[in-house]
Amino acid sequence: MAKLAINGGEKVRTKPWPKWPIWDECEINAVTDVIKSGQWGRLAEDSRCKQFEEAFAAYQDAKYGIAVTNGTVALEIALRAAGVDVGDEVIVPSYTFVASATCVLANKAVPVFVDIDFETQNLYPEVVEAAITPRTRAIVPVHFAGRACDMERLLAIARKHNLAVVEDACHSWGAMWNDRKLGAVGDCGGVSFQASKHITAGEGGIILTNDDEVAAQAFSLHHIGRIPNRPFYEHHNAGWNARMNELTAAVLMCQFGRLDAQTQRRHENGLYLDEKLGAIDGISPLRRDPWMTRISRHVYAVNYDEEVVGVPRARFMEAVTAEGVGVSGGYPHPLYKNPLFSEKRFGKIAEMVEFPDYAAMHHPNCERICQTQVWVAHTALLAEQSEMDDIINAFAKVVENVDELR
């Protein structure tokens, strides 16, 4: 008789996992209040956007927060505010969401992809330093899934070469590097509040920084080039209208009230999963370096060893999902394999600025991780710790009965 659910056996889990987004009367009342107020934009001094900026920035250990329309725009403006200009090179990991690189292109600069550490998904400082040229202007550490990069070494490299450090903290709400929140550890950073994120209003983003000059520049750029205490129709920089609206800020303030407790639960459940899943042959949780003092776990990721388990990853994931534990394979290929980069679909800037030969790139760790990653959605980590056993049991059951999949 079959034991695996995919073959008709009993499922490990039939109970649904927590849904996302989580909301209650707070969001409904907050949005209703904004609608009734008639103040839907953020131009007033006492705006909800300003309240959210101040609250979230303080929570993330940042002096300044500039709320914008989404995380991609946050990164675009952060790079510009940090001094990235036409033709500058910006070092970016090849395993990340495309916005980590298109924010560079949006500034008519050049993404220079580098390989990652297979065991952490983060930048190798040595590889970063080897990629620096006279054209390099910035480094973009991506704290993937809220796992802090080695900021001590990256900042030392940046200081040595006079480079800006612009953190992609779009997965890092409440995550910590040496007990310090991420996003303003470097010169500045961008955070996302897109629909899947741990604090969301459907869309939204924020730029974080502790640098007075970067903050002033980012403010001007997100406010169509205006600067404080000058006439409203006087514009000083070629900026965006990237201001967050009051409806978005109202929702985010409610979401923010739940963030810390949810982050701590994901972190603790992730540690429990690391311990238990790491005992299963062929399943390797990512390495937790000592500076990763809290991990926000936008996804919970492990590496799958097909040779050890004995079936292709796709078949393994299909079987685990059938047990009531949904999993996915993450990014299917490195960023440089996207047609955008391999065919340099950048418009006329590709004729004016020298770009790397992306089609010829080969990053062994990144390409390998695209074939070995198995992700569990962050929503599952909001369940009780006792329910993490369902994830563990589903993985173990499939490995133990793998002959049924051959």
C-alpha distance (Angstrom), angle and dihedral (degrees) to the residues before:
residue distance angle dihedral
M1 . . .
A2 3.81 . .
K3 3.79 116.9 .
L4 3.81 99.7 -173.0
A5 3.80 117.0 85.2
I6 3.78 90.7 -135.2
N7 3.82 86.8 65.5
G8 3.80 96.0 43.5
G9 3.81 100.0 -82.1
E10 3.81 124.8 133.2
K11 3.82 116.6 -73.7
V12 3.78 120.7 -116.9
R13 3.80 90.0 -137.4
T14 3.78 133.3 23.2
K15 3.81 98.0 162.0
P16 3.84 114.2 98.5
W17 3.80 119.8 -111.9
P18 3.82 120.7 -121.2
K19 3.79 112.2 -71.6
W20 3.79 126.3 -127.3
P21 2.96 135.6 -100.4
I22 3.77 101.4 36.1
W23 3.81 113.0 -151.4
D24 3.78 142.2 152.7
E25 3.80 141.3 173.8
C26 3.80 90.2 -51.1
E27 3.82 92.2 72.5
I28 3.81 92.9 41.6
N29 3.80 93.3 50.5
A30 3.80 93.9 42.7
V31 3.81 93.5 52.3
T32 3.79 91.0 44.5
D33 3.80 90.4 52.5
V34 3.80 91.3 52.0
I35 3.80 92.6 48.6
K36 3.80 91.5 50.1
S37 3.80 92.6 46.3
G38 3.81 92.6 60.6
Q39 3.83 88.1 -140.0
W40 3.78 101.1 115.2
G41 3.82 98.3 148.6
R42 3.79 125.0 63.8
L43 3.80 102.3 -123.1
A44 3.82 94.9 109.8
E45 3.80 116.3 93.4
D46 3.83 93.8 -126.9
S47 3.80 94.3 52.4
R48 3.78 126.6 151.8
C49 3.80 86.6 -126.4
K50 3.79 90.0 62.7
Q51 3.79 91.1 48.3
F52 3.78 90.6 51.5
E53 3.82 93.0 45.6
E54 3.77 91.7 53.7
A55 3.80 95.1 44.2
F56 3.80 96.8 46.0
A57 3.80 94.8 42.3
A58 3.80 91.4 51.7
Y59 3.80 90.3 48.7
Q60 3.82 91.0 51.8
D61 3.84 92.2 48.9
A62 3.80 92.3 -109.4
K63 3.80 128.5 135.3
Y64 3.80 93.4 -147.4
G65 3.79 137.7 32.7
I66 3.81 124.3 -174.9
A67 3.81 110.5 -167.4
V68 3.81 115.5 -144.4
T69 3.78 141.7 172.3
N70 3.83 99.0 -87.9
G71 3.78 144.9 -17.5
T72 3.80 95.0 -94.8
V73 3.79 91.4 56.8
A74 3.81 89.2 45.6
L75 3.81 89.6 58.6
E76 3.82 93.3 43.7
I77 3.80 92.5 53.1
A78 3.81 93.0 41.0
L79 3.80 90.9 56.0
R80 3.80 92.5 47.6
A81 3.80 91.9 46.3
A82 3.81 89.5 50.9
G83 3.81 90.4 56.5
V84 3.82 104.7 -96.3
D85 3.80 110.0 152.2
V86 3.80 142.3 169.4
G87 3.81 113.0 -41.9
D88 3.79 95.9 6.0
E89 3.79 116.8 137.4
V90 3.79 119.5 -124.9
I91 3.81 121.3 -167.8
V92 3.81 113.7 -132.6
P93 3.83 132.2 170.3
S94 3.79 114.6 -109.2
Y95 3.82 92.5 -135.5
T96 3.80 106.1 70.0
F97 3.79 142.6 84.1
V98 3.80 113.8 -64.1
A99 3.82 93.8 -111.1
S100 3.82 89.2 71.3
A101 3.79 86.1 69.3
T102 3.81 104.6 27.4
C103 3.81 88.5 60.1
V104 3.80 85.1 64.7
L105 3.79 92.7 48.7
A106 3.80 90.3 48.6
N107 3.80 87.0 63.1
K108 3.83 90.2 49.7
A109 3.79 88.4 -112.5
V110 3.81 130.3 129.8
P111 3.82 124.3 -101.7
V112 3.80 110.1 -142.8
F113 3.78 108.2 -163.6
V114 3.80 121.3 -148.0
D115 3.79 132.1 -174.5
I116 3.80 123.6 -101.3
D117 3.78 138.0 -132.8
F118 3.82 105.4 -91.0
E119 3.80 92.6 -145.9
T120 3.84 97.4 50.7
Q121 3.86 106.7 21.8
N122 3.83 87.6 -130.3
L123 3.79 135.4 115.2
Y124 3.80 121.0 -74.8
P125 3.83 105.9 -131.9
E126 3.81 90.6 -148.8
V127 3.80 91.9 53.8
V128 3.80 90.8 46.7
E129 3.79 92.6 53.6
A130 3.81 91.7 47.2
A131 3.83 89.1 56.1
I132 3.81 95.4 55.5
T133 3.82 116.5 113.9
P134 3.81 133.0 170.3
R135 3.84 87.3 -88.9
T136 3.81 95.2 55.4
R137 3.80 113.3 115.4
A138 3.81 106.5 163.2
I139 3.80 148.4 12.1
V140 3.81 122.2 -139.6
P141 3.81 110.0 -156.3
V142 3.81 108.8 -164.9
H143 3.81 110.5 -152.2
F144 3.78 90.0 -151.5
A145 3.83 113.8 -149.0
G146 3.80 87.3 -7.4
R147 3.83 94.5 -61.8
A148 3.80 106.7 141.1
C149 3.79 118.4 -122.7
D150 3.80 121.1 -131.0
M151 3.78 91.7 -84.7
E152 3.80 95.5 171.2
R153 3.78 92.8 62.6
L154 3.81 95.1 36.6
L155 3.81 91.6 52.0
A156 3.81 90.6 48.3
I157 3.81 90.0 52.5
A158 3.80 90.7 47.4
R159 3.81 92.7 50.8
K160 3.80 91.2 47.1
H161 3.82 91.7 54.0
N162 3.83 98.6 32.2
L163 3.79 94.2 -115.3
A164 3.78 132.2 151.5
V165 3.81 119.4 -119.3
V166 3.82 112.5 -145.3
E167 3.79 111.2 -178.2
D168 3.77 121.4 -143.8
A169 3.80 94.5 -145.7
C170 3.80 94.1 162.4
H171 3.84 89.1 126.6
S172 3.79 96.9 36.7
W173 3.79 111.5 87.1
G174 3.81 104.3 148.3
A175 3.81 94.1 -6.8
M176 3.80 115.9 136.6
W177 3.77 140.2 -143.9
N178 3.83 108.5 -161.3
D179 3.83 88.6 -19.8
R180 3.81 91.9 -51.8
K181 3.80 120.6 114.1
L182 3.80 118.2 -117.3
G183 3.80 132.4 -115.5
A184 3.81 100.6 61.1
V185 3.79 100.6 45.0
G186 3.81 87.1 99.0
D187 3.79 125.4 37.4
C188 3.80 91.7 -65.7
G189 3.76 142.5 -38.2
G190 3.77 146.4 -155.9
V191 3.81 128.9 -121.1
S192 3.81 128.6 -167.1
F193 3.81 130.9 -142.1
Q194 3.82 95.5 -175.9
A195 3.81 119.2 149.5
S196 3.81 97.0 -86.6
K197 3.80 94.8 45.5
H198 3.82 126.1 107.8
I199 3.81 92.7 -109.8
T200 3.79 111.0 31.4
A201 3.76 146.8 168.1
G202 3.79 93.5 176.0
E203 3.80 89.2 -88.7
G204 3.79 137.0 8.0
G205 3.78 140.8 112.0
I206 3.78 143.5 -163.8
I207 3.79 137.2 -146.7
L208 3.81 114.4 -138.5
T209 3.80 127.4 -162.4
N210 3.79 144.6 147.9
D211 3.81 92.3 -154.6
D212 3.82 115.9 102.2
E213 3.81 94.7 -153.1
V214 3.80 94.9 45.8
A215 3.80 90.0 48.8
A216 3.80 92.3 50.6
Q217 3.79 91.7 48.9
A218 3.81 93.4 45.8
F219 3.80 90.8 49.4
S220 3.80 91.3 52.4
L221 3.80 93.4 45.7
H222 3.81 93.4 51.2
H223 3.82 91.1 46.0
I224 3.85 99.2 55.7
G225 3.78 92.9 -92.5
R226 3.80 97.1 -55.6
I227 3.79 121.2 142.2
P228 3.81 128.3 -156.3
N229 3.80 121.1 -85.8
R230 3.80 94.4 16.0
P231 3.83 129.2 107.0
F232 3.81 115.4 -71.6
Y233 3.81 94.0 -120.8
E234 3.80 94.4 46.9
H235 3.82 112.0 102.2
H236 3.80 124.1 -168.5
N237 3.82 104.5 175.6
A238 3.81 137.9 35.1
G239 3.77 94.9 -108.2
W240 3.79 143.2 153.8
N241 3.76 132.4 -103.7
A242 3.78 88.9 -123.6
R243 3.79 100.1 143.4
M244 3.78 117.8 143.8
N245 3.81 114.2 -122.6
E246 3.79 127.5 -124.7
L247 3.82 95.6 -110.8
T248 3.79 90.7 57.2
A249 3.79 92.5 47.0
A250 3.80 91.7 49.0
V251 3.81 91.7 55.6
L252 3.80 92.1 44.1
M253 3.79 92.9 53.6
C254 3.80 89.3 57.6
Q255 3.80 91.9 45.5
F256 3.80 90.0 48.0
G257 3.78 90.6 59.8
R258 3.82 90.0 65.4
L259 3.78 98.4 38.3
D260 3.79 103.8 92.4
A261 3.80 96.3 48.5
Q262 3.81 91.2 46.1
T263 3.80 91.7 48.1
Q264 3.78 92.1 51.2
R265 3.80 91.3 49.8
R266 3.81 92.5 50.5
H267 3.80 90.1 47.4
E268 3.81 94.3 50.6
N269 3.80 93.8 43.4
G270 3.79 89.0 49.2
L271 3.81 91.3 54.5
Y272 3.81 89.8 50.5
L273 3.81 91.1 50.3
D274 3.82 91.0 48.1
E275 3.78 90.5 56.6
K276 3.79 98.0 44.9
L277 3.81 101.4 36.1
G278 3.80 90.0 46.4
A279 3.79 88.1 66.3
I280 3.82 92.4 61.7
D281 3.81 115.5 93.7
G282 3.80 111.5 -111.8
I283 3.82 95.7 16.7
S284 3.82 117.4 102.6
P285 3.82 121.0 -178.3
L286 3.79 114.7 -148.3
R287 3.79 117.4 -90.4
R288 3.78 114.7 -96.6
D289 3.80 109.0 -145.0
P290 3.83 117.5 -151.2
W291 3.81 93.5 -108.8
M292 3.83 90.9 59.4
T293 3.80 91.6 90.4
R294 3.80 93.4 161.5
I295 3.81 126.6 14.9
S296 3.79 118.0 -159.7
R297 3.84 92.0 -157.2
H298 3.79 102.3 -147.5
V299 3.78 81.6 177.9
Y300 3.77 128.2 6.9
A301 3.80 105.5 -130.1
V302 3.79 135.4 -170.4
N303 3.78 132.7 172.1
Y304 3.79 117.1 -116.9
D305 3.82 121.4 -147.1
E306 3.81 108.8 -150.2
E307 3.81 92.7 -172.1
V308 3.79 92.3 56.3
V309 3.81 97.8 42.6
G310 3.79 95.0 38.0
V311 3.81 105.0 -134.8
P312 3.82 133.1 79.0
R313 3.79 116.4 -87.5
A314 3.80 92.4 -115.8
R315 3.80 90.7 57.5
F316 3.80 92.0 46.4
M317 3.82 91.8 50.7
E318 3.78 91.3 48.2
A319 3.79 90.1 53.9
V320 3.83 94.7 46.3
T321 3.81 90.6 49.0
A322 3.81 89.9 51.5
E323 3.81 87.4 57.6
G324 3.82 89.5 63.5
V325 3.81 97.3 -96.3
G326 3.79 110.0 109.3
V327 3.80 115.0 -145.2
S328 3.80 136.0 171.3
G329 3.78 138.0 -167.1
G330 3.79 100.6 -119.3
Y331 3.80 121.4 -141.1
P332 3.81 110.8 4.5
H333 3.81 96.0 -150.6
P334 3.82 141.9 4.8
L335 3.78 116.9 -83.7
Y336 3.80 92.3 -109.1
K337 3.82 90.1 64.6
N338 3.82 92.0 62.2
P339 3.83 112.3 104.2
L340 3.81 88.5 -121.3
F341 3.80 88.5 69.9
S342 3.80 105.7 22.2
E343 3.83 89.5 53.8
K344 3.84 94.6 32.6
R345 3.78 94.8 -127.5
F346 3.79 92.2 -179.2
G347 3.80 101.3 122.8
K348 3.79 122.2 -127.5
I349 3.80 93.3 -23.3
A350 3.83 86.5 75.3
E351 3.83 87.5 64.9
M352 3.80 93.6 47.7
V353 3.80 102.8 42.7
E354 3.80 130.3 46.4
F355 3.82 113.0 -115.5
P356 3.81 128.5 -174.2
D357 3.79 120.6 -100.1
Y358 3.79 94.5 -100.1
A359 3.82 92.6 177.7
A360 3.80 89.8 63.0
M361 3.82 95.7 50.2
H362 3.79 121.5 117.7
H363 3.80 120.3 -178.7
P364 3.81 106.9 179.1
N365 3.79 97.9 -162.5
C366 3.78 94.7 45.9
E367 3.79 93.7 46.4
R368 3.78 90.6 47.5
I369 3.81 93.9 49.1
C370 3.80 90.0 52.1
Q371 3.81 86.2 62.1
T372 3.83 98.6 42.3
Q373 3.82 107.7 39.0
V374 3.79 121.1 112.1
W375 3.81 115.6 -174.4
V376 3.79 131.0 -160.0
A377 3.82 114.0 -161.4
H378 3.81 117.7 -108.9
T379 3.79 90.9 -121.2
A380 3.81 90.6 70.8
L381 3.80 89.4 59.1
L382 3.81 89.9 61.5
A383 3.80 89.8 69.1
E384 3.81 121.5 94.5
Q385 3.79 116.3 -74.8
S386 3.81 89.8 -113.5
E387 3.81 87.3 61.9
M388 3.80 90.8 58.9
D389 3.79 84.2 75.9
D390 3.80 87.5 71.5
I391 3.81 89.3 61.2
I392 3.80 91.4 46.2
N393 3.80 93.3 46.0
A394 3.81 92.8 48.0
F395 3.82 92.3 53.2
A396 3.81 92.2 43.9
K397 3.80 93.8 46.3
V398 3.79 92.9 53.4
V399 3.82 92.8 47.0
E400 3.81 92.2 47.2
N401 3.81 92.8 49.2
V402 3.78 97.8 36.4
D403 3.81 91.6 129.7
E404 3.82 87.2 74.4
L405 3.81 88.5 64.7
R406 3.78 97.6 52.9
